[in-house]
Amino acid sequence: MTRRLAVLVALGLALVRCENAPSSVADCHDIRAVNSGGFAAPCPTGATQFCADTPIVATSSSQARGACDACFGPLACSLSLACGSGPDATSWEGPLIETQRPTSYTVYQFGGSGPVAAGEISSGRGSDPACRPNGRWAP
């Protein structure tokens, strides 16, 4: 009898769908991009993905910074206007030291800016070609 009850409980739990159950699993997204030749451009840190404790949202400034820092190193990125012309920052930009700044891993957008949408990784203004989306840090 106890064995049957255990089987029924196990089946019941397997069928229950917990929509709002807390989860300790991080939400991760690929941060690999390609250069203008179509080849993969690695992050200076060797990172290939960015993870957050909450669902990744393309318009989150703090998550864009986390993705940029995952690629360039802790606290390496700074707020930037990137390819926009408005008064407000729309992205986090990696260091300007050329050996650490592959053109594909320059700008992590959290706000729409010119041809670059929120959630995209793009080349910055000083790159050739400039302001070109080369990947995504967020879905």
DSSP file (Angstrom, degrees, kcal/mol; ACC not computed):
  #  RESIDUE AA STRUCTURE BP1 BP2  ACC     N-H-->O    O-->H-N    N-H-->O    O-->H-N    TCO  KAPPA ALPHA  PHI   PSI    X-CA   Y-CA   Z-CA
    1    1 A M     >        0   0    0      0, 0.0     4,-2.2     0, 0.0     5,-0.2   0.000 360.0 360.0 360.0 -42.7    0.0    0.0    0.0
    2    2 A T  H  >  +     0   0    0      1,-0.2     4,-2.3     2,-0.2     5,-0.1   0.885 360.0  52.3 -64.2 -38.3    2.8    2.4    0.9
    3    3 A R  H  > S+     0   0    0      2,-0.2     4,-2.2     1,-0.2    -1,-0.2   0.909 109.1  49.5 -65.2 -42.5    4.5    1.7   -2.4
    4    4 A R  H  > S+     0   0    0      1,-0.2     4,-2.5     2,-0.2    -2,-0.2   0.909 110.7  50.4 -62.4 -42.0    1.3    2.4   -4.4
    5    5 A L  H  X S+     0   0    0     -4,-2.2     4,-2.6     1,-0.2    -1,-0.2   0.908 109.6  50.6 -62.3 -42.1    0.9    5.7   -2.5
    6    6 A A  H  X S+     0   0    0     -4,-2.3     4,-2.4     2,-0.2    -1,-0.2   0.896 111.0  48.8 -63.2 -40.4    4.5    6.7   -3.2
    7    7 A V  H  X S+     0   0    0     -4,-2.2     4,-2.5     2,-0.2    -2,-0.2   0.916 112.2  48.3 -65.8 -43.1    4.0    6.0   -7.0
    8    8 A L  H  X S+     0   0    0     -4,-2.5     4,-2.6     2,-0.2    -2,-0.2   0.905 112.1  48.8 -64.1 -41.6    0.8    8.0   -7.0
    9    9 A V  H  X S+     0   0    0     -4,-2.6     4,-2.6     2,-0.2     5,-0.2   0.927 111.8  49.5 -63.8 -44.1    2.4   10.9   -5.2
   10   10 A A  H  X S+     0   0    0     -4,-2.4     4,-2.0     2,-0.2    -2,-0.2   0.912 112.9  46.8 -61.4 -43.5    5.4   10.8   -7.6
   11   11 A L  H  X S+     0   0    0     -4,-2.5     4,-1.5     2,-0.2    -1,-0.2   0.913 111.9  51.1 -64.7 -42.0    3.0   10.7  -10.7
   12   12 A G  H  X S+     0   0    0     -4,-2.6     4,-1.1     1,-0.2    -2,-0.2   0.913 110.8  47.8 -61.4 -43.1    1.0   13.6   -9.2
   13   13 A L  H  < S+     0   0    0     -4,-2.6    -1,-0.2     1,-0.2     3,-0.2   0.860 108.8  54.9 -66.7 -34.8    4.0   15.7   -8.6
   14   14 A A  H  < S+     0   0    0     -4,-2.0    -1,-0.2     1,-0.2    -2,-0.2   0.818 110.2  46.5 -67.2 -29.6    5.3   15.0  -12.1
   15   15 A L  H  < S+     0   0    0     -4,-1.5     2,-0.3    -3,-0.2    -1,-0.2   0.676  90.8  96.8 -86.6 -17.8    2.0   16.2  -13.6
   16   16 A V     <  -     0   0    0     -4,-1.1     2,-0.6    -3,-0.2    -4,-0.0  -0.554  63.0-151.8 -75.9 132.7    1.8   19.4  -11.5
   17   17 A R        -     0   0    0     -2,-0.3     2,-1.0     0, 0.0    -3,-0.1  -0.926   2.3-157.1-108.3 117.1    3.1   22.5  -13.3
   18   18 A C    >   +     0   0    0     -2,-0.6     3,-0.8     1,-0.2    -2,-0.0  -0.791  12.6 179.7 -98.0  98.3    4.5   25.1  -10.9
   19   19 A E  T 3  S+     0   0    0     -2,-1.0    -1,-0.2     1,-0.2     0, 0.0   0.887  80.9  31.1 -65.3 -42.2    4.3   28.4  -12.8
   20   20 A N  T 3  S+     0   0    0      2,-0.0    -1,-0.2     0, 0.0     3,-0.1   0.058  81.8 141.9-109.5  24.5    5.7   30.7  -10.1
   21   21 A A    <   -     0   0    0     -3,-0.8     2,-0.0     1,-0.1    -3,-0.0  -0.447  57.8-110.2 -67.8 136.3    8.1   28.3   -8.3
   22   22 A P        -     0   0    0      0, 0.0     2,-0.4     0, 0.0    -1,-0.1  -0.368  37.1-160.7 -65.0 147.0   11.3   29.9   -7.2
   23   23 A S        -     0   0    0      2,-0.1     0, 0.0     1,-0.1     0, 0.0  -0.986  26.3-162.3-133.1 141.0   14.3   28.8   -9.2
   24   24 A S        +     0   0    0     -2,-0.4     2,-0.4     2,-0.1    -1,-0.1   0.363  62.6 111.1 -98.7   4.1   18.0   28.9   -8.5
   25   25 A V        -     0   0    0      1,-0.1     2,-0.1    28,-0.0    -2,-0.1  -0.662  68.0-129.4 -82.2 127.7   18.9   28.4  -12.1
   26   26 A A        -     0   0    0     -2,-0.4     2,-0.5     1,-0.1    27,-0.2  -0.404  13.9-122.0 -74.5 152.1   20.4   31.4  -13.8
   27   27 A D  E     -A   52   0A   0     25,-2.8    25,-2.8    27,-0.3     2,-0.3  -0.855  38.6-172.8 -92.0 124.1   19.1   32.8  -17.0
   28   28 A C  E     -A   51   0A   0     -2,-0.5     2,-0.3    23,-0.3    23,-0.2  -0.877  14.3-171.3-123.9 153.1   21.9   32.9  -19.6
   29   29 A H  E     -A   50   0A   0     21,-2.6    21,-2.8    -2,-0.3     2,-0.0  -0.998  32.1-104.7-142.2 143.1   22.4   34.2  -23.1
   30   30 A D  E     -A   49   0A   0     -2,-0.3    19,-0.3    19,-0.2   106,-0.1  -0.358  26.1-173.4 -61.9 139.5   25.2   33.8  -25.7
   31   31 A I        +     0   0    0     17,-2.4     2,-0.3   104,-0.1    18,-0.2   0.097  40.4 125.6-123.1  21.4   27.4   36.9  -26.1
   32   32 A R        +     0   0    0     16,-0.6   104,-0.5   104,-0.1     2,-0.2  -0.623  35.6 179.8 -80.3 139.8   29.5   35.7  -29.0
   33   33 A A  E     -B   41   0B   0      8,-0.7     8,-2.2    -2,-0.3     2,-0.3  -0.759  21.3-121.6-128.6 176.0   29.5   38.0  -32.0
   34   34 A V  E     -B   40   0B   0    100,-1.6     6,-0.2    -2,-0.2     2,-0.1  -0.890  20.1-125.7-120.1 153.1   31.1   38.0  -35.4
   35   35 A N    >   -     0   0    0      4,-3.0     3,-2.3    -2,-0.3     6,-0.0  -0.250  45.0 -84.0 -86.2-177.3   33.5   40.5  -37.0
   36   36 A S  T 3  S+     0   0    0      1,-0.3    -1,-0.1    92,-0.2    -2,-0.0   0.716 130.0  56.8 -64.2 -19.5   32.9   42.3  -40.3
   37   37 A G  T 3  S-     0   0    0      2,-0.1    -1,-0.3     3,-0.0     3,-0.1   0.464 119.7-108.5 -88.3  -1.3   34.4   39.2  -42.1
   38   38 A G  S <  S+     0   0    0     -3,-2.3     2,-0.3     1,-0.3    -2,-0.1   0.546  76.9 131.3  87.9   7.4   31.8   36.9  -40.5
   39   39 A F        -     0   0    0      1,-0.1    -4,-3.0     0, 0.0    -1,-0.3  -0.686  66.9 -96.5 -95.4 148.8   34.4   35.2  -38.2
   40   40 A A  E     -B   34   0B   0     -2,-0.3    -6,-0.2    -6,-0.2    -1,-0.1  -0.368  32.9-153.7 -62.0 136.5   33.8   34.7  -34.5
   41   41 A A  E     -B   33   0B   0     -8,-2.2    -8,-0.7    -2,-0.1    -1,-0.1  -0.948  15.1-140.6-114.9 109.9   35.4   37.4  -32.3
   42   42 A P        -     0   0    0      0, 0.0    63,-0.1     0, 0.0     6,-0.1  -0.315  17.1-110.5 -73.0 151.9   36.2   36.2  -28.8
   43   43 A C    >   -     0   0    0      4,-0.6     3,-1.3     1,-0.1    29,-0.1  -0.516  26.7-119.8 -71.6 147.2   35.8   38.2  -25.7
   44   44 A P  T 3  S+     0   0    0      0, 0.0    28,-0.2     0, 0.0    -1,-0.1   0.810 116.6  50.5 -57.7 -29.8   39.0   39.3  -24.0
   45   45 A T  T 3  S-     0   0    0     26,-2.0    27,-0.1    25,-0.1     3,-0.1   0.622 113.9-118.6 -82.2 -12.9   37.9   37.3  -20.9
   46   46 A G    <   +     0   0    0     -3,-1.3    25,-0.1    25,-0.3    26,-0.1   0.409  62.6 150.3  87.8  -1.7   37.1   34.2  -22.9
   47   47 A A        -     0   0    0     23,-0.4    -4,-0.6    24,-0.2    -1,-0.3  -0.322  27.7-178.1 -64.7 145.7   33.4   34.4  -21.9
   48   48 A T        +     0   0    0      1,-0.2   -17,-2.4    -3,-0.1   -16,-0.6   0.440  66.1  28.8-120.8  -8.6   30.9   33.0  -24.3
   49   49 A Q  E     -A   30   0A   0    -19,-0.3     2,-0.4   -18,-0.2    -1,-0.2  -0.988  62.3-138.1-150.8 160.4   27.7   33.8  -22.3
   50   50 A F  E     -A   29   0A   0    -21,-2.8   -21,-2.6    -2,-0.3     2,-0.4  -0.952  21.7-163.5-117.0 135.9   26.2   36.2  -19.8
   51   51 A C  E     -A   28   0A   0     -2,-0.4     2,-0.3   -23,-0.2   -23,-0.3  -0.940   6.5-175.0-124.6 146.8   24.1   35.0  -17.0
   52   52 A A  E     -A   27   0A   0    -25,-2.8   -25,-2.8    -2,-0.4     4,-0.1  -0.937  33.2-127.5-134.7 156.6   21.7   36.8  -14.7
   53   53 A D  S    S+     0   0    0     -2,-0.3   -25,-0.1   -27,-0.2    -1,-0.0   0.650  98.1  45.9 -77.4 -15.9   19.6   35.8  -11.6
   54   54 A T  S    S-     0   0    0    -27,-0.1   -27,-0.3     1,-0.1    -2,-0.2  -0.789 111.7 -69.8-120.2 164.3   16.5   37.2  -13.3
   55   55 A P        -     0   0    0      0, 0.0     2,-0.3     0, 0.0    -2,-0.1  -0.293  58.3-110.3 -55.2 136.2   15.1   36.9  -16.8
   56   56 A I        -     0   0    0     -4,-0.1     2,-0.4   -28,-0.1   -28,-0.1  -0.553  35.6-168.3 -75.6 127.9   17.4   38.7  -19.2
   57   57 A V    >   -     0   0    0     -2,-0.3     3,-1.9     1,-0.1     6,-0.2  -0.976  22.3-140.1-122.6 127.7   15.7   41.8  -20.7
   58   58 A A  T 3  S+     0   0    0     -2,-0.4    61,-0.6     1,-0.3    62,-0.1   0.728 101.2  53.9 -59.8 -25.0   17.1   43.7  -23.7
   59   59 A T  T 3  S+     0   0    0     59,-0.2     2,-0.7    60,-0.1    -1,-0.3   0.276  79.8 113.5 -96.5  11.7   16.3   47.1  -22.2
   60   60 A S    <>  -     0   0    0     -3,-1.9     4,-2.1     1,-0.2     5,-0.2  -0.752  48.7-164.7 -87.7 116.8   18.0   46.6  -18.8
   61   61 A S  H  > S+     0   0    0     -2,-0.7     4,-2.3     1,-0.2     5,-0.2   0.910  90.5  51.4 -64.2 -42.7   21.0   48.9  -18.3
   62   62 A S  H  > S+     0   0    0      1,-0.2     4,-2.0     2,-0.2    -1,-0.2   0.871 111.7  46.9 -66.5 -35.0   22.3   46.8  -15.4
   63   63 A Q  H  > S+     0   0    0      2,-0.2     4,-2.4     1,-0.2    -1,-0.2   0.869 109.4  53.5 -74.0 -35.2   22.1   43.6  -17.5
   64   64 A A  H  X S+     0   0    0     -4,-2.1     4,-2.4     2,-0.2    -2,-0.2   0.908 110.3  48.6 -62.3 -40.3   23.8   45.2  -20.5
   65   65 A R  H  X S+     0   0    0     -4,-2.3     4,-3.1     2,-0.2     5,-0.2   0.910 109.4  52.6 -64.9 -41.3   26.6   46.2  -18.2
   66   66 A G  H  X S+     0   0    0     -4,-2.0     4,-2.0     2,-0.2    -2,-0.2   0.900 110.6  47.2 -60.3 -41.0   26.8   42.7  -16.8
   67   67 A A  H  X S+     0   0    0     -4,-2.4     4,-1.4     2,-0.2    -2,-0.2   0.912 113.8  47.4 -66.6 -42.9   27.1   41.3  -20.4
   68   68 A C  H  X S+     0   0    0     -4,-2.4     4,-2.8     1,-0.2     5,-0.3   0.925 113.3  48.0 -63.8 -45.5   29.7   43.9  -21.3
   69   69 A D  H  X S+     0   0    0     -4,-3.1     4,-2.9     1,-0.2    -1,-0.2   0.844 106.2  58.1 -65.4 -33.3   31.7   43.2  -18.0
   70   70 A A  H  < S+     0   0    0     -4,-2.0   -23,-0.4    -5,-0.2    -1,-0.2   0.877 113.9  39.6 -61.9 -35.6   31.4   39.4  -18.7
   71   71 A C  H  < S+     0   0    0     -4,-1.4   -26,-2.0    -3,-0.2   -25,-0.3   0.898 131.1  24.3 -79.6 -43.2   33.2   40.0  -22.0
   72   72 A F  H  < S-     0   0    0     -4,-2.8    -3,-0.2     1,-0.3    -2,-0.2   0.624 115.9 -93.3-102.6 -15.0   35.8   42.7  -20.9
   73   73 A G    ><  -     0   0    0     -4,-2.9     3,-1.9    -5,-0.3     4,-0.3  -0.292  61.1 -38.7 115.8 156.7   36.2   42.0  -17.2
   74   74 A P  T 3  S-     0   0    0      0, 0.0    -8,-0.1     0, 0.0    -4,-0.0  -0.221 124.9  -6.1 -55.8 131.6   34.6   43.4  -14.0
   75   75 A L  T 3  S+     0   0    0      1,-0.1    -9,-0.0   -10,-0.1    -6,-0.0   0.695  96.7 122.7  58.0  23.7   34.0   47.1  -14.0
   76   76 A A    <   +     0   0    0     -3,-1.9     2,-0.2    -7,-0.0    -1,-0.1   0.692  53.1  78.1 -85.4 -19.0   35.7   47.5  -17.4
   77   77 A C        -     0   0    0     -4,-0.3     2,-0.3   -12,-0.2    17,-0.2  -0.581  59.9-160.7 -98.1 154.4   32.8   49.0  -19.3
   78   78 A S  E     -C   93   0C   0     15,-2.2    15,-3.1    -2,-0.2    -2,-0.0  -0.937  31.0 -92.5-130.8 154.1   31.5   52.5  -19.3
   79   79 A L  E     +C   92   0C   0     -2,-0.3     2,-0.3    13,-0.2    13,-0.2  -0.326  51.5 179.5 -62.2 145.3   28.2   54.2  -20.2
   80   80 A S  E     -C   91   0C   0     11,-2.4    10,-2.0     1,-0.1    11,-1.6  -0.985  45.4-137.8-148.8 154.3   28.1   55.4  -23.8
   81   81 A L    >   +     0   0    0     -2,-0.3     3,-2.5     8,-0.3     5,-0.2   0.630  46.4 179.3 -80.2 -17.4   25.9   57.2  -26.4
   82   82 A A  T 3   -     0   0    0      1,-0.3    -1,-0.2     9,-0.1    43,-0.1  -0.289  66.1 -14.3  52.1-119.2   27.3   54.6  -28.8
   83   83 A C  T 3  S+     0   0    0     30,-0.2    -1,-0.3    -3,-0.1     2,-0.1   0.325 114.6 101.7 -97.9   7.7   25.7   55.2  -32.2
   84   84 A G    <   -     0   0    0     -3,-2.5    29,-0.1    29,-0.1    -3,-0.1  -0.326  57.6-153.2 -87.1 171.7   23.0   57.5  -31.0
   85   85 A S        +     0   0    0     -2,-0.1    -1,-0.1     3,-0.0    -3,-0.1   0.370  61.0 102.8-123.5  -0.3   22.7   61.2  -31.1
   86   86 A G  S    S-     0   0    0      2,-0.2     4,-0.1    -5,-0.2    -2,-0.1  -0.155  82.1-107.5 -79.7 178.0   20.5   61.9  -28.1
   87   87 A P  S    S+     0   0    0      0, 0.0     2,-0.3     0, 0.0    -1,-0.1   0.616  92.6  82.1 -81.4 -12.8   21.5   63.2  -24.7
   88   88 A D  S    S-     0   0    0     -7,-0.1    -2,-0.2     1,-0.1     2,-0.1  -0.737  83.1-113.8-101.6 142.0   20.9   59.9  -22.9
   89   89 A A        +     0   0    0     -2,-0.3    -8,-0.3     1,-0.1     3,-0.1  -0.431  30.0 179.0 -65.4 142.5   23.3   56.9  -22.7
   90   90 A T        +     0   0    0    -10,-2.0    20,-2.8     1,-0.1    21,-1.8   0.311  57.2  22.9-127.5   3.9   22.0   53.9  -24.6
   91   91 A S  E     -CD  80 109C   0    -11,-1.6   -11,-2.4    18,-0.3     2,-0.4  -0.972  66.1-114.1-160.0 170.2   24.7   51.3  -24.1
   92   92 A W  E     -CD  79 108C   0     16,-1.7    16,-2.8    -2,-0.3     2,-0.4  -0.976  35.1-155.5-113.3 132.0   27.7   50.0  -22.2
   93   93 A E  E     -CD  78 107C   0    -15,-3.1   -15,-2.2    -2,-0.4    14,-0.2  -0.888  10.6-124.7-116.7 139.5   31.0   50.2  -24.1
   94   94 A G        -     0   0    0     12,-2.7   -17,-0.1    -2,-0.4     7,-0.1  -0.167  51.5 -63.0 -71.3 170.3   34.1   48.1  -23.6
   95   95 A P        -     0   0    0      0, 0.0    -1,-0.2     0, 0.0   -18,-0.1  -0.113  38.7-131.7 -55.9 151.3   37.6   49.6  -23.0
   96   96 A L  S    S+     0   0    0     -3,-0.1     2,-0.6     3,-0.0     5,-0.1   0.385  70.2 118.0 -88.5   3.5   39.1   51.7  -25.7
   97   97 A I    >>  -     0   0    0      1,-0.2     3,-1.9     3,-0.1     4,-0.5  -0.627  64.1-142.0 -72.5 117.2   42.5   49.9  -25.6
   98   98 A E  G >4 S+     0   0    0     -2,-0.6     3,-1.1     1,-0.3    -1,-0.2   0.803  95.5  58.7 -56.2 -35.9   42.6   48.4  -29.1
   99   99 A T  G 34 S+     0   0    0      1,-0.3    -1,-0.3     3,-0.0    -2,-0.1   0.760 114.9  38.5 -67.7 -20.9   44.2   45.1  -28.1
  100  100 A Q  G <4 S+     0   0    0     -3,-1.9    -1,-0.3     1,-0.2    -2,-0.2   0.366 104.8  76.8-103.2   2.8   41.2   44.5  -25.9
  101  101 A R    <<  -     0   0    0     -3,-1.1    -1,-0.2    -4,-0.5     5,-0.1  -0.604  57.5-173.5-122.1  71.2   38.6   45.9  -28.1
  102  102 A P    >   -     0   0    0      0, 0.0     3,-1.6     0, 0.0   -61,-0.1  -0.425  36.7-120.4 -58.6 138.8   37.6   43.6  -31.0
  103  103 A T  T 3  S+     0   0    0      1,-0.3     3,-0.5     2,-0.1     4,-0.2   0.743 110.6  55.9 -59.6 -23.5   35.3   45.7  -33.1
  104  104 A S  T 3  S+     0   0    0      1,-0.2     2,-0.4    19,-0.1    -1,-0.3   0.762 106.0  51.2 -78.4 -23.6   32.5   43.2  -32.7
  105  105 A Y  S <  S+     0   0    0     -3,-1.6    -1,-0.2     1,-0.2    18,-0.1  -0.433  81.9  99.8-111.1  56.3   32.6   43.3  -28.9
  106  106 A T  S    S+     0   0    0     16,-0.9   -12,-2.7    -3,-0.5     2,-0.4   0.855  75.1  34.5-104.2 -52.7   32.4   47.1  -28.4
  107  107 A V  E     -DE  93 122C   0     15,-2.5    15,-2.3   -14,-0.2     2,-0.7  -0.917  50.6-164.4-122.8 131.0   28.9   48.2  -27.5
  108  108 A Y  E     -DE  92 121C   0    -16,-2.8   -16,-1.7    -2,-0.4    13,-0.2  -0.896  26.0-148.2-113.7  98.9   26.2   46.4  -25.5
  109  109 A Q  E     +D   91   0C   0     11,-2.3    10,-2.2    -2,-0.7   -18,-0.3  -0.400  33.2 164.5 -73.6 137.3   22.9   48.2  -26.3
  110  110 A F  S    S+     0   0    0    -20,-2.8     2,-0.3     1,-0.3   -19,-0.2   0.379  74.5  42.6-122.1  -6.2   20.1   48.6  -23.7
  111  111 A G  S    S-     0   0    0    -21,-1.8    -1,-0.3     6,-0.1     8,-0.1  -0.986  97.3 -95.7-135.3 147.2   18.3   51.4  -25.6
  112  112 A G        +     0   0    0     -2,-0.3     2,-0.3    -3,-0.1     5,-0.2  -0.378  46.4 175.2 -61.4 136.4   17.6   51.8  -29.4
  113  113 A S  B >   -G  116   0D   0      3,-2.9     3,-2.1     1,-0.2   -30,-0.2  -0.834  51.7 -57.5-151.4 104.3   20.2   53.9  -31.0
  114  114 A G  T 3  S-     0   0    0     -2,-0.3    -1,-0.2     1,-0.3   -30,-0.1  -0.384 121.5 -11.3  59.9-130.6   20.4   54.6  -34.7
  115  115 A P  T 3  S+     0   0    0      0, 0.0     2,-0.5     0, 0.0    -1,-0.3   0.469 121.3  88.7 -80.6   0.1   20.6   51.3  -36.6
  116  116 A V  B <   -G  113   0D   0     -3,-2.1    -3,-2.9    16,-0.1     2,-0.2  -0.872  65.0-152.4-107.2 125.9   21.3   49.3  -33.4
  117  117 A A    >   -     0   0    0     -2,-0.5     3,-1.6    -5,-0.2    -8,-0.2  -0.494  33.9 -82.4 -92.1 161.8   18.4   47.9  -31.3
  118  118 A A  T 3  S+     0   0    0      1,-0.2    -8,-0.2    -8,-0.2   -59,-0.2  -0.358 116.4  30.5 -58.5 139.0   18.3   47.2  -27.6
  119  119 A G  T 3  S+     0   0    0    -10,-2.2    18,-2.4   -61,-0.6    19,-1.5   0.357  94.8 119.8  92.1  -4.4   19.9   43.8  -26.8
  120  120 A E  E <   - F   0 136C   0     -3,-1.6   -11,-2.3    16,-0.3     2,-0.5  -0.629  57.6-139.7 -96.2 153.6   22.4   43.9  -29.6
  121  121 A I  E     +EF 108 135C   0     14,-2.7    13,-3.3    -2,-0.2    14,-1.1  -0.935  37.7 168.5-102.7 129.6   26.2   43.8  -29.5
  122  122 A S  E     -EF 107 133C   0    -15,-2.3   -15,-2.5    -2,-0.5   -16,-0.9  -0.904  39.8 -97.3-140.0 167.8   27.6   46.2  -32.1
  123  123 A S        -     0   0    0      9,-1.7     8,-0.4    -2,-0.3   -19,-0.1  -0.575  47.6-121.8 -77.7 150.3   30.7   47.9  -33.3
  124  124 A G    >   -     0   0    0     -2,-0.2     3,-1.5   -21,-0.2     7,-0.9  -0.147  31.2 -86.8 -86.3-176.3   31.1   51.4  -31.9
  125  125 A R  T 3  S+     0   0    0      1,-0.3     5,-0.1     5,-0.2    -1,-0.1   0.836 125.3  54.5 -60.9 -34.2   31.5   54.7  -33.8
  126  126 A G  T 3  S+     0   0    0      3,-0.1    -1,-0.3     2,-0.1     2,-0.1   0.434  92.5  94.8 -83.2   2.4   35.2   54.4  -34.0
  127  127 A S  S <  S-     0   0    0     -3,-1.5     3,-0.1   -24,-0.1    -4,-0.0  -0.458  81.7-102.8 -90.9 164.4   35.0   51.0  -35.7
  128  128 A D  S    S+     0   0    0      1,-0.4   -92,-0.2    -2,-0.1     2,-0.1  -0.931 117.9  26.6-128.6 107.7   35.1   50.2  -39.4
  129  129 A P  S    S-     0   0    0      0, 0.0     3,-0.5     0, 0.0    -1,-0.4   0.486 105.4-145.7 -78.6 148.3   32.3   49.6  -40.3
  130  130 A A        +     0   0    0      1,-0.2    -5,-0.2    -3,-0.1    -6,-0.2  -0.479  67.3   8.7 -82.7 150.3   30.8   51.7  -37.5
  131  131 A C  S    S+     0   0    0     -7,-0.9    -1,-0.2    -8,-0.4    -7,-0.1   0.848  82.1 153.2  54.6  43.6   27.5   51.0  -35.7
  132  132 A R        -     0   0    0     -3,-0.5    -9,-1.7    -8,-0.2     2,-0.2  -0.916  45.8-127.0-107.5 120.8   27.0   47.5  -37.2
  133  133 A P  E     +F  122   0C   0      0, 0.0   -11,-0.3     0, 0.0     3,-0.1  -0.476  34.3 168.9 -63.8 129.8   25.0   45.0  -35.1
  134  134 A N  E     -     0   0C   0    -13,-3.3  -100,-1.6     1,-0.3     2,-0.3   0.368  58.0 -25.9-125.4   0.7   27.1   41.8  -34.8
  135  135 A G  E     -F  121   0C   0    -14,-1.1   -14,-2.7  -102,-0.2     2,-0.4  -0.972  64.6 -96.4 171.9-173.7   25.3   39.7  -32.3
  136  136 A R  E     -F  120   0C   0   -104,-0.5   -16,-0.3   -16,-0.3  -104,-0.1  -0.986  12.3-171.9-133.9 143.7   23.0   39.8  -29.3
  137  137 A W  S    S+     0   0    0    -18,-2.4   -17,-0.2    -2,-0.4   -87,-0.2   0.526  83.3  35.9-102.6 -12.7   23.5   39.8  -25.5
  138  138 A A              0   0    0    -19,-1.5    -1,-0.1   -80,-0.0   -81,-0.1  -0.950 360.0 360.0-137.4 154.7   19.8   39.5  -24.8
  139  139 A P              0   0    0      0, 0.0   -82,-0.1     0, 0.0   -20,-0.0   0.512 360.0 360.0 -64.6 360.0   16.9   37.6  -26.4
